[in-house]
Amino acid sequence: MSLSAPGEQAVGGREAARRNSILQAARALFQRYGYKKTTVEEIARAAEITKPTVYAYFEGKEDILLSLVEWEGRRVIARGVEYLDEDESAIEQLDSMFISVDKFLEEDSFLKGIAIRDPDLLTPEVIRVAFDFESTIIGLVEKIVERGMREGAFREADPRLLAYAIVRMHEAFNFTTFFELEGYDKEKVDGFFLETMAAVLQHTDRPIDMPDGRRTLEAT
């Protein structure tokens, strides 16, 4: 999977550079003014090209957005697996993956920003692209969950359903403003997610050792 800059394709350098400049200009405008308030004319002006040139590379503003979402999704996945260590336990790998993704989303707020700022832009096509990347992440989590089951660290259950539940719970905490409520800072919410994930995965008769030395609560 290519992790090049937005819009880079296996085509001539000039074509790739032009497409990339359009996407970079659009990304900056979307972040500054929001998707709805940004026009194709403004994207063309920021990229120092004409409006017809924009349409020579993209069908319209939504096509530009889809390309940006696809690129950002690839970056999120790459960050999630970048620091996985084969010597880590299954729960440590899951922690590493989600902590890395959280840090990326904090450093690069484009995806979270458009989801919160312009929720009505979630068109069927945007949702389709998002679901494609969500499915990829679920698949990665599922493999780690299966490993934890094989090693006896996690309870026996449908690994796909467990992975789905974990990823959806993570999305709920990261693509909402929940952590901005009084008394719930980001660190507290992140810690709660990791503990809850471990609790979901644990055997009913024994806790899971957490990477920081804590243990999930014994089931009653």
N, CA, C and O of each residue as an XYZ file, in Angstrom:
880
protein
N       0.843     -1.195      0.000
C       0.000      0.000      0.000
C       0.875      1.240      0.000
O       1.746      1.389      0.858
N       0.653      2.120     -0.943
C       1.462      3.322     -1.056
C       1.155      4.286      0.069
O      -0.002      4.484      0.442
N       2.212      4.888      0.607
C       2.043      5.875      1.661
C       2.666      7.187      1.239
O       3.239      7.903      2.060
N       2.557      7.502     -0.036
C       3.119      8.726     -0.573
C       2.265      9.902     -0.175
O       1.207      9.748      0.435
N       2.739     11.087     -0.530
C       1.997     12.302     -0.224
C       0.665     12.285     -0.945
O       0.505     11.548     -1.918
N      -0.313     13.094     -0.483
C      -1.641     13.025     -1.079
C      -1.616     13.233     -2.567
O      -1.033     14.198     -3.063
N      -2.260     12.315     -3.290
C      -2.411     12.466     -4.723
C      -1.274     11.949     -5.554
O      -1.377     11.935     -6.780
N      -0.175     11.515     -4.933
C       0.928     11.007     -5.731
C       0.521      9.717     -6.415
O      -0.042      8.827     -5.779
N       0.796      9.609     -7.684
C       0.437      8.431     -8.452
C       1.667      7.945     -9.200
O       2.673      8.648     -9.295
N       1.571      6.734     -9.727
C       2.676      6.174    -10.496
C       2.579      6.694    -11.929
O       2.488      5.919    -12.882
N       2.601      8.012    -12.061
C       2.548      8.658    -13.369
C       3.662      9.671    -13.442
O       4.485      9.767    -12.532
N       3.693     10.444    -14.543
C       4.753     11.413    -14.732
C       4.860     12.384    -13.579
O       3.858     12.714    -12.944
N       6.075     12.846    -13.303
C       6.325     13.721    -12.177
C       5.517     15.002    -12.207
O       5.019     15.439    -11.170
N       5.375     15.614    -13.372
C       4.640     16.880    -13.453
C       3.165     16.676    -13.136
O       2.568     17.483    -12.422
N       2.570     15.604    -13.661
C       1.162     15.331    -13.394
C       0.942     15.063    -11.906
O      -0.010     15.569    -11.312
N       1.817     14.273    -11.317
C       1.696     13.959     -9.892
C       1.866     15.216     -9.055
O       1.146     15.410     -8.076
N       2.810     16.071     -9.427
C       3.060     17.301     -8.680
C       1.858     18.235     -8.761
O       1.493     18.865     -7.768
N       1.245     18.326     -9.933
C       0.077     19.194    -10.086
C      -1.102     18.687     -9.249
O      -1.764     19.457     -8.553
N      -1.344     17.405     -9.328
C      -2.429     16.809     -8.536
C      -2.162     17.003     -7.048
O      -3.067     17.333     -6.282
N      -0.925     16.796     -6.651
C      -0.544     16.949     -5.256
C      -0.742     18.384     -4.779
O      -1.205     18.606     -3.660
N      -0.399     19.353     -5.613
C      -0.542     20.755     -5.214
C      -2.006     21.124     -5.013
O      -2.332     21.919     -4.131
N      -2.886     20.553     -5.825
C      -4.321     20.796     -5.676
C      -4.812     20.239     -4.339
O      -5.554     20.902     -3.614
N      -4.390     19.020     -4.026
C      -4.824     18.389     -2.785
C      -4.271     19.100     -1.552
O      -4.974     19.267     -0.556
N      -3.034     19.508     -1.626
C      -2.444     20.220     -0.503
C      -3.158     21.546     -0.273
O      -3.411     21.928      0.870
N      -3.483     22.247     -1.353
C      -4.198     23.514     -1.241
C      -5.585     23.290     -0.645
O      -6.013     24.030      0.240
N      -6.281     22.269     -1.133
C      -7.621     21.972     -0.624
C      -7.574     21.582      0.849
O      -8.422     22.007      1.633
N      -6.600     20.786      1.219
C      -6.476     20.343      2.606
C      -6.319     21.538      3.541
O      -6.967     21.607      4.586
N      -5.463     22.469      3.164
C      -5.245     23.654      3.996
C      -6.515     24.496      4.114
O      -6.830     24.997      5.194
N      -7.241     24.651      3.011
C      -8.478     25.441      3.027
C      -9.576     24.741      3.830
O     -10.310     25.384      4.581
N      -9.683     23.430      3.667
C     -10.685     22.681      4.426
C     -10.438     22.820      5.927
O     -11.375     22.983      6.708
N      -9.168     22.755      6.317
C      -8.831     22.876      7.728
C      -9.096     24.282      8.256
O      -9.519     24.454      9.399
N      -8.846     25.275      7.425
C      -8.981     26.668      7.891
C     -10.421     27.154      7.872
O     -10.875     27.798      8.818
N     -11.144     26.849      6.795
C     -12.480     27.404      6.621
C     -13.605     26.365      6.689
O     -14.778     26.723      6.789
N     -13.248     25.100      6.636
C     -14.263     24.060      6.590
C     -14.558     23.670      5.155
O     -14.321     24.437      4.222
N     -15.078     22.466      4.998
C     -15.353     21.939      3.658
C     -16.447     22.725      2.952
O     -16.294     23.071      1.781
N     -17.542     23.013      3.635
C     -18.684     23.644      2.994
C     -18.366     25.043      2.492
O     -18.859     25.445      1.437
N     -17.553     25.790      3.227
C     -17.270     27.179      2.858
C     -16.170     27.305      1.816
O     -15.952     28.394      1.283
N     -15.484     26.234      1.519
C     -14.401     26.268      0.531
C     -14.956     25.977     -0.859
O     -15.734     25.040     -1.037
N     -14.559     26.772     -1.834
C     -15.022     26.576     -3.205
C     -13.890     26.061     -4.083
O     -12.716     26.159     -3.726
N     -14.260     25.511     -5.234
C     -13.256     25.045     -6.194
C     -12.428     26.224     -6.687
O     -11.227     26.088     -6.920
N     -13.073     27.392     -6.847
C     -12.336     28.596     -7.268
C     -11.230     28.940     -6.276
O     -10.123     29.302     -6.674
N     -11.534     28.825     -4.977
C     -10.537     29.137     -3.948
C      -9.412     28.104     -3.949
O      -8.248     28.447     -3.741
N      -9.759     26.850     -4.182
C      -8.725     25.807     -4.258
C      -7.795     26.081     -5.431
O      -6.576     25.962     -5.307
N      -8.380     26.450     -6.579
C      -7.579     26.761     -7.761
C      -6.652     27.943     -7.488
O      -5.478     27.925     -7.857
N      -7.194     28.965     -6.841
C      -6.392     30.159     -6.545
C      -5.238     29.818     -5.606
O      -4.111     30.271     -5.806
N      -5.530     29.012     -4.575
C      -4.486     28.645     -3.611
C      -3.412     27.780     -4.258
O      -2.244     27.847     -3.876
N      -3.807     26.966     -5.241
C      -2.850     26.095     -5.941
C      -2.183     26.814     -7.109
O      -1.323     26.250     -7.786
N      -2.589     28.070     -7.340
C      -2.028     28.912     -8.407
C      -2.248     28.303     -9.784
O      -1.352     28.263    -10.627
N      -3.487     27.828     -9.980
C      -3.878     27.274    -11.271
C      -5.281     27.780    -11.595
O      -5.879     28.500    -10.796
N      -5.805     27.412    -12.748
C      -7.149     27.821    -13.124
C      -8.167     26.786    -12.663
O      -7.827     25.631    -12.407
N      -9.418     27.217    -12.563
C     -10.490     26.301    -12.169
C     -10.624     25.131    -13.148
O     -10.787     23.998    -12.695
N     -10.564     25.348    -14.468
C     -10.629     24.206    -15.393
C      -9.519     23.185    -15.165
O      -9.712     21.990    -15.389
N      -8.357     23.660    -14.719
C      -7.260     22.728    -14.453
C      -7.601     21.814    -13.285
O      -7.260     20.631    -13.296
N      -8.276     22.363    -12.277
C      -8.705     21.528    -11.151
C      -9.606     20.406    -11.656
O      -9.465     19.250    -11.255
N     -10.544     20.768    -12.553
C     -11.485     19.773    -13.066
C     -10.823     18.794    -14.037
O     -11.399     17.755    -14.361
N      -9.642     19.116    -14.491
C      -8.908     18.171    -15.331
C      -8.351     17.016    -14.496
O      -8.043     15.948    -15.025
N      -8.227     17.244    -13.179
C      -7.682     16.221    -12.289
C      -8.735     15.598    -11.375
O      -8.594     14.455    -10.940
N      -9.790     16.359    -11.089
C     -10.826     15.883    -10.172
C     -12.202     16.222    -10.723
O     -12.374     17.208    -11.439
N     -13.185     15.387    -10.376
C     -14.541     15.633    -10.830
C     -15.185     16.812    -10.110
O     -16.110     17.432    -10.635
N     -14.704     17.120     -8.927
C     -15.265     18.216     -8.158
C     -14.711     18.212     -6.754
O     -13.745     17.507     -6.462
N     -15.319     18.996     -5.885
C     -14.819     19.155     -4.518
C     -14.910     17.851     -3.726
O     -14.007     17.534     -2.951
N     -16.002     17.086     -3.917
C     -16.131     15.831     -3.182
C     -15.066     14.831     -3.603
O     -14.575     14.067     -2.773
N     -14.704     14.825     -4.876
C     -13.649     13.930     -5.361
C     -12.320     14.278     -4.701
O     -11.530     13.393     -4.372
N     -12.081     15.573     -4.511
C     -10.868     16.012     -3.814
C     -10.897     15.524     -2.368
O      -9.903     15.013     -1.852
N     -12.047     15.688     -1.726
C     -12.176     15.240     -0.338
C     -11.944     13.740     -0.212
O     -11.256     13.290      0.705
N     -12.516     12.968     -1.129
C     -12.339     11.510     -1.089
C     -10.866     11.133     -1.192
O     -10.397     10.243     -0.483
N     -10.139     11.809     -2.073
C      -8.705     11.528     -2.223
C      -7.950     11.836     -0.941
O      -7.036     11.105     -0.559
N      -8.335     12.925     -0.275
C      -7.676     13.290      0.982
C      -8.005     12.294      2.092
O      -7.129     11.920      2.872
N      -9.262     11.864      2.164
C      -9.654     10.902      3.190
C      -8.927      9.576      2.973
O      -8.491      8.943      3.935
N      -8.794      9.155      1.718
C      -8.077      7.913      1.419
C      -6.623      8.010      1.868
O      -6.089      7.072      2.459
N      -5.991      9.132      1.590
C      -4.585      9.321      1.971
C      -4.429      9.342      3.487
O      -3.541      8.691      4.038
N      -5.300     10.097      4.155
C      -5.220     10.175      5.611
C      -5.474      8.803      6.231
O      -4.827      8.442      7.214
N      -6.403      8.040      5.670
C      -6.671      6.704      6.183
C      -5.453      5.803      6.091
O      -5.164      5.042      7.015
N      -4.735      5.888      4.971
C      -3.520      5.084      4.822
C      -2.473      5.482      5.858
O      -1.749      4.633      6.378
N      -2.398      6.776      6.151
C      -1.423      7.247      7.139
C      -1.785      6.757      8.538
O      -0.904      6.383      9.312
N      -3.077      6.756      8.867
C      -3.519      6.270     10.175
C      -3.141      4.803     10.347
O      -2.607      4.413     11.385
N      -3.416      3.994      9.334
C      -3.103      2.567      9.405
C      -1.599      2.352      9.534
O      -1.149      1.530     10.332
N      -0.825      3.095      8.746
C       0.634      2.957      8.807
C       1.158      3.297     10.193
O       2.033      2.608     10.715
N       0.622      4.362     10.793
C       1.067      4.727     12.139
C       0.676      3.657     13.153
O       1.428      3.375     14.087
N      -0.491      3.068     12.969
C      -0.952      2.059     13.911
C      -0.079      0.829     13.969
O       0.062      0.221     15.030
N       0.519      0.443     12.835
C       1.330     -0.782     12.802
C       2.831     -0.488     12.857
O       3.644     -1.408     12.945
N       3.189      0.784     12.806
C       4.605      1.148     12.701
C       5.436      0.660     13.869
O       6.566      0.206     13.684
N       4.888      0.747     15.073
C       5.682      0.443     16.262
C       5.311     -0.888     16.915
O       5.675     -1.137     18.064
N       4.593     -1.740     16.193
C       4.252     -3.041     16.757
C       5.506     -3.913     16.867
O       6.289     -4.024     15.923
N       5.675     -4.517     18.019
C       6.840     -5.367     18.300
C       6.368     -6.804     18.416
O       5.461     -7.097     19.195
N       6.972     -7.708     17.650
C       6.577     -9.113     17.673
C       6.810     -9.751     19.038
O       6.197    -10.767     19.366
N       7.697     -9.155     19.831
C       7.980     -9.711     21.150
C       6.964     -9.257     22.199
O       6.958     -9.772     23.318
N       6.110     -8.302     21.847
C       5.103     -7.829     22.794
C       3.977     -8.855     22.919
O       3.740     -9.650     22.010
N       3.292     -8.822     24.055
C       2.107     -9.663     24.221
C       0.988     -9.098     23.355
O       1.097     -7.989     22.832
N      -0.074     -9.858     23.207
C      -1.188     -9.412     22.379
C      -1.798     -8.123     22.914
O      -2.087     -7.209     22.141
N      -1.999     -8.036     24.236
C      -2.592     -6.826     24.807
C      -1.648     -5.645     24.655
O      -2.096     -4.516     24.458
N      -0.344     -5.894     24.743
C       0.629     -4.814     24.539
C       0.601     -4.317     23.101
O       0.724     -3.117     22.855
N       0.439     -5.233     22.151
C       0.349     -4.823     20.755
C      -0.894     -3.975     20.510
O      -0.828     -2.969     19.803
N      -2.017     -4.369     21.082
C      -3.241     -3.593     20.917
C      -3.082     -2.206     21.542
O      -3.486     -1.203     20.953
N      -2.498     -2.158     22.728
C      -2.250     -0.867     23.367
C      -1.365      0.006     22.488
O      -1.658      1.183     22.277
N      -0.275     -0.578     21.974
C       0.660      0.181     21.135
C      -0.035      0.722     19.894
O       0.180      1.869     19.503
N      -0.872     -0.111     19.275
C      -1.566      0.301     18.067
C      -2.471      1.499     18.322
O      -2.406      2.496     17.603
N      -3.312      1.403     19.342
C      -4.279      2.475     19.582
C      -3.630      3.731     20.145
O      -4.075      4.840     19.848
N      -2.600      3.580     20.941
C      -1.878      4.746     21.445
C      -1.212      5.482     20.283
O      -1.226      6.712     20.239
N      -0.623      4.728     19.335
C       0.014      5.346     18.168
C      -1.009      6.072     17.307
O      -0.751      7.175     16.826
N      -2.173      5.454     17.113
C      -3.233      6.092     16.321
C      -3.715      7.363     17.009
O      -3.919      8.384     16.353
N      -3.898      7.308     18.325
C      -4.349      8.483     19.071
C      -3.366      9.637     18.933
O      -3.768     10.782     18.729
N      -2.075      9.332     19.045
C      -1.056     10.373     18.922
C      -1.071     10.979     17.532
O      -0.918     12.190     17.372
N      -1.257     10.126     16.519
C      -1.312     10.628     15.148
C      -2.495     11.571     14.970
O      -2.351     12.638     14.374
N      -3.666     11.187     15.484
C      -4.864     12.009     15.333
C      -4.751     13.325     16.085
O      -5.366     14.320     15.701
N      -3.963     13.333     17.163
C      -3.729     14.580     17.878
C      -2.755     15.465     17.120
O      -2.920     16.685     17.083
N      -1.737     14.855     16.513
C      -0.738     15.612     15.754
C      -1.302     16.124     14.434
O      -0.979     17.230     14.001
N      -2.139     15.319     13.802
C      -2.715     15.674     12.510
C      -4.231     15.623     12.648
O      -4.836     14.552     12.598
N      -4.833     16.790     12.821
C      -6.254     16.856     13.185
C      -7.191     16.905     11.985
O      -8.376     17.191     12.160
N      -6.707     16.637     10.773
C      -7.556     16.795      9.584
C      -8.799     15.905      9.640
O      -9.918     16.399      9.505
N      -8.612     14.597      9.837
C      -9.753     13.687      9.838
C     -10.726     14.009     10.964
O     -11.932     14.107     10.738
N     -10.205     14.173     12.176
C     -11.073     14.469     13.301
C     -11.748     15.827     13.108
O     -12.911     16.014     13.467
N     -11.000     16.766     12.536
C     -11.535     18.105     12.341
C     -12.723     18.137     11.404
O     -13.732     18.778     11.698
N     -12.610     17.441     10.262
C     -13.723     17.488      9.317
C     -14.916     16.693      9.834
O     -16.061     17.024      9.526
N     -14.658     15.644     10.620
C     -15.759     14.847     11.165
C     -16.576     15.647     12.167
O     -17.798     15.507     12.233
N     -15.892     16.498     12.957
C     -16.573     17.289     13.975
C     -17.120     18.591     13.392
O     -18.226     19.019     13.723
N     -16.318     19.216     12.511
C     -16.686     20.532     11.996
C     -17.770     20.462     10.933
O     -18.670     21.302     10.909
N     -17.694     19.469     10.054
C     -18.640     19.342      8.948
C     -19.266     17.949      8.929
O     -19.050     17.198      7.978
N     -20.035     17.588      9.955
C     -20.587     16.226     10.007
C     -21.524     15.905      8.854
O     -21.716     14.737      8.516
N     -22.117     16.945      8.239
C     -23.055     16.691      7.149
C     -22.374     16.368      5.831
O     -23.043     16.054      4.847
N     -21.038     16.443      5.802
C     -20.347     16.091      4.562
C     -20.105     14.593      4.449
O     -19.510     14.126      3.478
N     -20.567     13.843      5.442
C     -20.383     12.395      5.409
C     -21.356     11.782      4.409
O     -22.353     11.164      4.783
N     -21.050     11.966      3.154
C     -21.863     11.443      2.053
C     -21.659      9.935      1.937
O     -20.730      9.397      2.539
N     -22.498      9.247      1.185
C     -22.310      7.796      1.012
C     -20.918      7.421      0.517
O     -20.369      6.403      0.940
N     -20.340      8.222     -0.370
C     -19.012      7.900     -0.888
C     -17.938      8.081      0.180
O     -17.035      7.254      0.302
N     -18.034      9.161      0.952
C     -17.079      9.383      2.042
C     -17.205      8.266      3.068
O     -16.201      7.746      3.556
N     -18.442      7.899      3.394
C     -18.667      6.819      4.353
C     -18.102      5.500      3.824
O     -17.542      4.714      4.587
N     -18.247      5.258      2.529
C     -17.712      4.032      1.931
C     -16.204      3.961      2.098
O     -15.664      2.920      2.472
N     -15.520      5.075      1.820
C     -14.064      5.114      1.972
C     -13.691      4.889      3.438
O     -12.761      4.143      3.743
N     -14.426      5.544      4.344
C     -14.147      5.383      5.771
C     -14.353      3.934      6.213
O     -13.558      3.397      6.985
N     -15.415      3.306      5.723
C     -15.677      1.914      6.077
C     -14.597      0.981      5.547
O     -14.260     -0.004      6.205
N     -14.046      1.273      4.366
C     -12.968      0.458      3.812
C     -11.764      0.439      4.744
O     -11.169     -0.611      4.985
N     -11.409      1.618      5.269
C     -10.263      1.693      6.170
C     -10.605      1.126      7.543
O      -9.754      0.522      8.197
N     -11.843      1.317      7.979
C     -12.267      0.719      9.232
C     -12.166     -0.805      9.152
O     -11.737     -1.455     10.105
N     -12.561     -1.367      8.016
C     -12.484     -2.816      7.823
C     -11.038     -3.299      7.881
O     -10.758     -4.368      8.422
N     -10.122     -2.509      7.324
C      -8.704     -2.871      7.377
C      -8.202     -2.889      8.809
O      -7.491     -3.809      9.214
N      -8.576     -1.861      9.583
C      -8.147     -1.788     10.975
C      -8.748     -2.936     11.783
O      -8.065     -3.547     12.606
N     -10.028     -3.227     11.545
C     -10.669     -4.349     12.235
C      -9.920     -5.649     11.936
O      -9.733     -6.480     12.826
N      -9.494     -5.821     10.690
C      -8.742     -7.014     10.321
C      -7.425     -7.118     11.067
O      -7.035     -8.208     11.486
N      -6.733     -5.999     11.239
C      -5.474     -5.988     11.983
C      -5.705     -6.344     13.450
O      -4.960     -7.131     14.034
N      -6.740     -5.758     14.033
C      -7.064     -6.042     15.431
C      -7.483     -7.500     15.587
O      -7.117     -8.149     16.567
N      -8.237     -8.013     14.638
C      -8.701     -9.396     14.695
C      -7.525    -10.369     14.752
O      -7.568    -11.346     15.500
N      -6.480    -10.114     13.974
C      -5.318    -11.003     13.975
C      -4.637    -11.010     15.341
O      -4.194    -12.058     15.812
N      -4.554     -9.852     15.969
C      -3.931     -9.779     17.292
C      -4.805    -10.486     18.323
O      -4.297    -11.195     19.192
N      -6.119    -10.294     18.227
C      -7.050    -10.963     19.143
C      -6.945    -12.478     18.989
O      -6.935    -13.203     19.984
N      -6.866    -12.960     17.755
C      -6.727    -14.400     17.520
C      -5.443    -14.929     18.154
O      -5.423    -16.022     18.721
N      -4.393    -14.160     18.053
C      -3.128    -14.568     18.669
C      -3.284    -14.660     20.183
O      -2.814    -15.614     20.801
N      -3.949    -13.662     20.782
C      -4.170    -13.685     22.220
C      -4.982    -14.892     22.663
O      -4.752    -15.447     23.738
N      -5.934    -15.295     21.826
C      -6.731    -16.485     22.136
C      -5.892    -17.750     22.041
O      -5.983    -18.630     22.897
N      -5.072    -17.838     20.994
C      -4.222    -19.024     20.833
C      -3.275    -19.192     22.013
O      -2.988    -20.311     22.440
N      -2.793    -18.068     22.534
C      -1.837    -18.095     23.640
C      -2.520    -18.215     24.994
O      -1.851    -18.299     26.024
N      -3.860    -18.224     24.999
C      -4.593    -18.363     26.243
C      -4.720    -17.088     27.045
O      -5.183    -17.120     28.184
N      -4.311    -15.950     26.464
C      -4.377    -14.678     27.185
C      -5.764    -14.061     27.134
O      -6.163    -13.357     28.063
N      -6.507    -14.316     26.057
C      -7.846    -13.753     25.888
C      -8.893    -14.862     25.954
O      -8.608    -16.023     25.659
N     -10.090    -14.489     26.340
C     -11.184    -15.457     26.398
C     -11.584    -15.883     24.989
O     -11.381    -15.144     24.025
N     -12.144    -17.056     24.882
C     -12.594    -17.563     23.595
C     -13.916    -16.897     23.206
O     -14.879    -16.922     23.972
N     -13.952    -16.315     22.034
C     -15.154    -15.667     21.508
C     -14.922    -15.458     20.023
O     -13.864    -15.815     19.503
N     -15.885    -14.891     19.344
C     -15.735    -14.606     17.920
C     -14.733    -13.462     17.767
O     -15.041    -12.332     18.148
N     -13.538    -13.724     17.217
C     -12.508    -12.682     17.155
C     -12.908    -11.487     16.289
O     -12.516    -10.354     16.568
N     -13.688    -11.745     15.239
C     -14.123    -10.648     14.370
C     -15.059     -9.705     15.108
O     -14.947     -8.486     14.984
N     -15.987    -10.276     15.879
C     -16.922     -9.449     16.630
C     -16.203     -8.668     17.730
O     -16.512     -7.501     17.971
N     -15.252     -9.309     18.391
C     -14.476     -8.601     19.410
C     -13.695     -7.442     18.791
O     -13.665     -6.340     19.339
N     -13.060     -7.704     17.641
C     -12.294     -6.663     16.961
C     -13.203     -5.508     16.546
O     -12.850     -4.339     16.699
N     -14.365     -5.851     16.026
C     -15.338     -4.825     15.618
C     -15.743     -3.965     16.809
O     -15.777     -2.738     16.708
N     -16.049     -4.602     17.931
C     -16.475     -3.867     19.126
C     -15.377     -2.947     19.630
O     -15.646     -1.816     20.033
N     -14.136     -3.430     19.608
C     -13.006     -2.636     20.096
C     -12.772     -1.416     19.206
O     -12.595     -0.305     19.705
N     -12.770     -1.624     17.895
C     -12.525     -0.518     16.971
C     -13.645      0.510     17.055
O     -13.382      1.713     17.048
N     -14.888      0.053     17.134
C     -16.005      0.993     17.229
C     -15.971      1.779     18.540
O     -16.310      2.963     18.561
N     -15.574      1.143     19.609
C     -15.463      1.843     20.885
C     -14.366      2.904     20.805
O     -14.523      4.010     21.321
N     -13.272      2.561     20.164
C     -12.177      3.521     20.001
C     -12.629      4.713     19.169
O     -12.299      5.853     19.497
N     -13.372      4.469     18.105
C     -13.880      5.551     17.272
C     -14.816      6.457     18.063
O     -14.792      7.678     17.904
N     -15.633      5.859     18.908
C     -16.592      6.642     19.683
C     -15.892      7.655     20.574
O     -16.381      8.768     20.767
N     -14.746      7.264     21.116
C     -14.023      8.168     21.996
C     -13.166      9.178     21.238
O     -12.862     10.244     21.772
N     -12.775      8.866     20.019
C     -11.850      9.733     19.298
C     -12.507     10.634     18.266
O     -11.903     11.626     17.856
N     -13.708     10.327     17.839
C     -14.373     11.166     16.847
C     -15.621     11.836     17.414
O     -16.556     12.166     16.684
N     -15.611     12.030     18.741
C     -16.643     12.825     19.390
C     -15.954     13.807     20.316
O     -14.738     13.751     20.498
N     -16.717     14.693     20.893
C     -16.149     15.680     21.819
C     -16.323     15.222     23.260
O     -16.282     16.036     24.182
N     -16.518     13.917     23.457
C     -16.752     13.409     24.804
C     -15.665     13.849     25.777
O     -15.962     14.278     26.893
N     -14.412     13.744     25.357
C     -13.305     14.012     26.273
C     -13.177     15.489     26.613
O     -12.373     15.855     27.471
N     -13.965     16.355     25.949
C     -13.920     17.771     26.264
C     -14.883     18.137     27.398
O     -14.887     19.279     27.859
N     -15.705     17.169     27.856
C     -16.610     17.438     28.946
C     -15.819     17.678     30.222
O     -14.730     17.138     30.413
N     -16.379     18.481     31.069
C     -15.700     18.830     32.311
C     -15.374     17.583     33.121
O     -16.238     16.735     33.344
N     -14.134     17.479     33.556
C     -13.703     16.356     34.372
C     -13.203     15.164     33.592
O     -12.759     14.185     34.192
N     -13.263     15.214     32.244
C     -12.837     14.086     31.415
C     -11.815     14.563     30.396
O     -12.165     14.869     29.256
N     -10.546     14.627     30.807
C      -9.529     15.047     29.868
C      -9.121     13.873     28.972
O      -9.516     12.733     29.214
N      -8.338     14.161     27.946
C      -7.969     13.156     26.946
C      -7.231     11.975     27.574
O      -7.503     10.824     27.231
N      -6.314     12.245     28.478
C      -5.531     11.168     29.096
C      -6.436     10.219     29.885
O      -6.253      9.002     29.843
N      -7.407     10.777     30.598
C      -8.308      9.952     31.388
C      -9.172      9.074     30.492
O      -9.386      7.897     30.783
N      -9.668      9.652     29.402
C     -10.515      8.890     28.483
C      -9.715      7.794     27.793
O     -10.200      6.673     27.643
N      -8.480      8.113     27.368
C      -7.639      7.109     26.721
C      -7.368      5.941     27.668
O      -7.437      4.778     27.269
N      -7.063      6.260     28.916
C      -6.810      5.204     29.886
C      -8.038      4.340     30.117
O      -7.934      3.121     30.258
N      -9.210      4.984     30.155
C     -10.455      4.233     30.329
C     -10.689      3.297     29.154
O     -11.109      2.156     29.341
N     -10.418      3.775     27.939
C     -10.591      2.911     26.769
C      -9.699      1.682     26.851
O     -10.166      0.567     26.618
N      -8.414      1.868     27.180
C      -7.484      0.743     27.233
C      -7.904     -0.265     28.304
O      -7.830     -1.474     28.082
N      -8.343      0.225     29.456
C      -8.781     -0.679     30.526
C     -10.051     -1.433     30.118
O     -10.190     -2.626     30.388
N     -10.970     -0.721     29.468
C     -12.212     -1.360     29.048
C     -11.954     -2.404     27.967
O     -12.575     -3.466     27.966
N     -11.038     -2.103     27.045
C     -10.673     -3.067     26.014
C     -10.121     -4.339     26.654
O     -10.491     -5.447     26.264
N      -9.241     -4.178     27.631
C      -8.672     -5.344     28.296
C      -9.752     -6.129     29.035
O      -9.724     -7.359     29.061
N     -10.700     -5.419     29.634
C     -11.783     -6.089     30.353
C     -12.666     -6.894     29.404
O     -13.143     -7.972     29.759
N     -12.883     -6.372     28.208
C     -13.686     -7.082     27.210
C     -12.993     -8.372     26.772
O     -13.653     -9.371     26.484
N     -11.680     -8.345     26.724
C     -10.916     -9.479     26.215
C     -10.588    -10.525     27.283
O     -10.263    -11.665     26.951
N     -10.668    -10.152     28.547
C     -10.189    -11.051     29.595
C     -11.080    -12.267     29.781
O     -12.259    -12.269     29.427
N     -10.465    -13.311     30.355
C     -11.229    -14.488     30.774
C     -12.147    -14.088     31.915
O     -11.861    -13.140     32.646
N     -13.234    -14.800     32.066
C     -14.170    -14.477     33.144
C     -13.619    -14.837     34.511
O     -14.132    -14.373     35.529
N     -12.578    -15.661     34.544
C     -12.072    -16.122     35.841
C     -10.708    -15.566     36.202
O     -10.167    -15.907     37.254
N     -10.141    -14.721     35.361
C      -8.850    -14.131     35.723
C      -8.620    -12.837     34.941
O      -9.113    -12.684     33.823
N      -7.864    -11.902     35.539
C      -7.625    -10.623     34.888
C      -6.478    -10.695     33.889
O      -5.733    -11.675     33.851
N      -6.347     -9.659     33.088
C      -5.237     -9.524     32.154
C      -4.200     -8.593     32.757
O      -4.554     -7.553     33.312
N      -2.936     -8.946     32.657
C      -1.863     -8.049     33.071
C      -1.735     -6.931     32.050
O      -1.496     -7.188     30.870
N      -1.893     -5.681     32.503
C      -1.783     -4.525     31.622
C      -0.315     -4.180     31.418
O       0.511     -4.503     32.271
N       0.039     -3.519     30.287
C       1.431     -3.183     30.010
C       2.087     -2.327     31.082
O       3.302     -2.396     31.269
N       1.284     -1.502     31.804
C       1.874     -0.633     32.822
C       1.934     -1.291     34.196
O       2.224     -0.627     35.191
N       1.659     -2.600     34.254
C       1.757     -3.322     35.509
C       0.442     -3.458     36.238
O       0.349     -4.245     37.180
N      -0.595     -2.708     35.831
C      -1.900     -2.844     36.452
C      -2.574     -4.105     35.942
O      -2.114     -4.717     34.978
N      -3.658     -4.491     36.587
C      -4.413     -5.655     36.153
C      -5.877     -5.261     36.040
O      -6.370     -4.453     36.828
N      -6.571     -5.829     35.061
C      -8.002     -5.587     34.980
C      -8.679     -6.234     36.166
O      -8.151     -7.181     36.751
N      -9.845     -5.727     36.523
C     -10.531     -6.231     37.709
C     -11.008     -7.653     37.520
O     -11.397     -8.052     36.422
N     -10.974     -8.414     38.601
C     -11.510     -9.761     38.582
C     -13.015     -9.686     38.304
O     -13.715     -8.816     38.822
N     -13.491    -10.615     37.480
C     -14.922    -10.681     37.251
C     -15.611    -11.180     38.512
O     -15.070    -12.008     39.244
N     -16.792    -10.674     38.752
C     -17.511    -11.082     39.957
C     -18.591    -12.095     39.597
O     -19.313    -12.566     40.476
